[in-house]
Amino acid sequence: MSISRLETDLLMVKKDLQGVKQVNNKFFHILEELNGIKERTISDPKARDKISEEFKEKEIIDIFASIEEDFRELKRQMTKQEIYKERVVDFVESLRTKKRFSFEETTKSILFLEEAIDSLDAEIISLKPEYIGTIDLGEVAIALGLHKDGSGIVVQRELFSNVLAQLIAKRIFKNIIFETDNAKIFLKNSTTIIVESNNHNIRKLSHLD
């Protein structure tokens, strides 16, 4: 199988998994409904005969039994797959040189960026807009007395937190690239960050997430 085909197949699996999640959620809702019926038969024994008669006219019991068997088979397959997956997951992750990090709120993104710069041992960080002409970092440079470099600015490690605070204050905390001598960090928006670096650094940063 080619690498391109592998990617295509993985995307298809990812798409199909969304359907599986929907099926699982629907079946869970059905289980809740059946549990409600069960509780009715416990609190009102007379209702059991009526419900039994209604079930007799339907195929609910056979369908439920069939679905239950399908889920058991799926569970067996997943157990087998989990064992096999463990053999390749470390290999796949050893090839990673790019990773997306998502956060629930901006404050967590800020904390990640600060910790990432420390983890990367970056003394100098250059900032520039991801898309030329969309963001003006000149005001940030002036406010902190930083060196302007074309459309970007250069900041020393000890002033990095101040830069982040300025970006937040000026509402330009997005579409910015933070570049060190060993990594590129793309701030896509206030809660999404993509890092490109060697595998060793990616693994280190993954522990910060």
C-alpha positions in Angstrom: 0.0 0.0 0.0 1.3 3.4 -0.9 1.6 6.2 1.6 -1.0 8.2 -0.3 -3.4 5.3 -0.2 -2.7 4.8 3.5 -3.7 8.4 4.2 -6.9 8.0 2.1 -7.9 4.9 4.0 -7.2 6.5 7.3 -9.4 9.5 6.4 -12.2 7.1 5.4 -11.9 5.3 8.7 -12.1 8.6 10.5 -15.2 9.6 8.6 -16.8 6.2 9.3 -16.0 6.4 13.0 -18.3 9.5 13.2 -21.1 7.2 12.0 -20.2 4.6 14.5 -20.3 7.2 17.3 -23.8 8.2 16.2 -25.0 4.6 16.2 -23.5 4.0 19.6 -25.2 7.1 21.0 -28.5 6.0 19.5 -28.2 2.5 20.9 -27.4 4.0 24.4 -30.6 6.0 24.1 -32.5 2.8 23.3 -30.9 1.1 26.3 -32.1 3.9 28.5 -35.6 3.5 27.1 -35.6 -0.2 27.8 -34.3 0.4 31.3 -37.3 2.7 31.8 -39.6 0.0 30.7 -37.9 -2.5 33.0 -38.4 -0.1 35.9 -42.1 0.2 35.1 -42.5 -3.6 35.3 -40.8 -3.5 38.7 -43.0 -0.8 40.1 -46.1 -2.1 38.5 -46.1 -5.9 38.1 -49.4 -5.7 36.1 -47.7 -3.7 33.4 -45.4 -6.6 32.7 -48.1 -8.7 31.0 -49.3 -5.7 28.9 -45.7 -4.9 27.8 -45.1 -8.6 27.1 -48.1 -8.7 24.8 -46.9 -5.6 23.0 -43.5 -7.0 22.5 -45.0 -10.2 21.1 -46.5 -8.2 18.2 -43.1 -6.7 17.4 -39.7 -8.1 16.5 -38.0 -6.0 19.2 -36.6 -9.0 21.2 -35.0 -10.7 18.1 -33.6 -7.4 16.8 -32.2 -6.5 20.2 -30.6 -10.0 20.5 -29.1 -9.6 17.0 -27.6 -6.2 17.8 -26.3 -7.4 21.1 -24.4 -10.2 19.2 -23.1 -7.6 16.7 -21.7 -5.5 19.6 -20.1 -8.6 21.2 -18.4 -9.3 17.9 -17.3 -5.7 17.6 -15.9 -5.9 21.1 -13.9 -9.0 20.2 -12.5 -7.4 17.1 -11.6 -4.2 19.1 -9.7 -6.3 21.7 -7.8 -8.1 18.9 -7.1 -4.8 17.2 -5.9 -3.2 20.4 -3.2 -5.8 20.8 -2.1 -5.3 17.2 -2.3 -1.5 17.4 0.2 -1.5 20.3 2.8 -3.0 18.0 2.7 0.0 15.6 1.6 3.0 17.6 5.1 3.7 18.9 6.5 3.4 15.4 3.9 5.8 14.0 4.6 8.4 16.7 8.4 8.0 16.1 7.8 9.5 12.6 5.9 12.5 13.8 7.5 15.9 13.2 4.3 17.9 13.3 1.4 18.0 15.8 -1.8 20.0 16.4 -2.6 21.0 20.0 -6.1 22.1 20.9 -7.1 23.8 24.1 -10.4 24.7 25.8 -9.5 28.3 26.5 -6.9 31.0 25.6 -5.2 30.9 29.0 -4.2 27.3 28.4 -2.8 28.2 25.0 -0.7 31.0 26.6 0.6 28.6 29.2 1.5 26.0 26.6 3.4 28.6 24.5 5.4 29.7 27.5 6.2 26.2 28.6 7.0 25.2 25.0 9.6 28.0 24.6 11.2 26.9 27.9 11.2 23.3 26.8 12.8 24.1 23.5 15.5 26.1 25.3 14.9 29.0 22.9 16.8 32.2 23.7 15.6 34.1 20.7 12.2 33.9 19.2 11.1 35.5 15.9 7.4 36.4 15.4 5.8 37.0 12.1 2.3 36.9 10.6 1.4 33.6 9.0 -0.1 35.5 6.1 1.8 38.6 5.0 -0.2 41.9 5.3 -2.9 40.5 7.7 -1.3 41.5 11.0 0.9 44.5 12.0 3.3 43.7 14.8 4.8 47.2 14.7 2.8 48.4 17.7 4.0 45.4 19.8 7.6 46.1 18.8 7.3 49.8 19.8 5.5 49.0 23.1 8.3 46.6 24.2 11.3 48.2 22.4 11.8 45.1 20.2 13.7 44.8 16.9 11.6 44.9 13.8 12.5 42.4 11.1 10.4 43.0 8.0 6.9 42.1 8.9 8.0 40.4 12.0 9.7 41.1 15.3 12.5 39.4 17.3 12.1 38.9 21.0 14.4 37.5 23.7 13.2 34.7 25.9 12.7 36.8 29.1 10.3 39.1 27.2 8.2 36.4 25.6 5.4 36.5 28.1 5.2 40.2 27.7 4.8 39.7 23.9 2.0 37.3 24.5 0.2 39.8 26.7 0.6 42.5 24.1 -0.9 40.2 21.4 -3.9 39.5 23.6 -4.3 43.1 24.5 -4.3 44.2 20.8 -6.5 41.2 19.8 -4.1 39.8 17.3 -3.6 36.5 19.1 -4.0 34.4 15.9 -2.3 33.5 12.6 1.2 34.1 14.0 4.3 32.0 13.6 6.8 31.8 16.5 10.1 30.5 15.2 13.1 29.3 17.2 16.3 27.7 16.0 14.7 24.2 16.3 11.0 24.6 15.9 8.1 26.5 14.2 5.0 27.1 16.2 1.9 28.2 14.3 -0.7 30.0 16.4 -3.8 29.3 14.2 -6.3 30.9 16.6 -6.5 31.5 20.3 -7.0 27.8 21.1 -5.3 25.9 18.3 -1.5 25.6 17.9 0.5 23.5 15.4 4.2 22.7 16.1 6.8 21.6 13.6 10.0 20.3 14.9 12.1 17.1 15.3 10.4 14.0 16.8 12.3 14.4 20.1 10.9 17.9 20.6 7.4 16.9 19.5 7.4 14.2 22.2 8.6 16.6 24.8 5.9 19.1 24.0 3.2 16.4 23.9 3.8 16.0 27.6 2.9 19.6 28.2 -0.6 19.2 26.6 
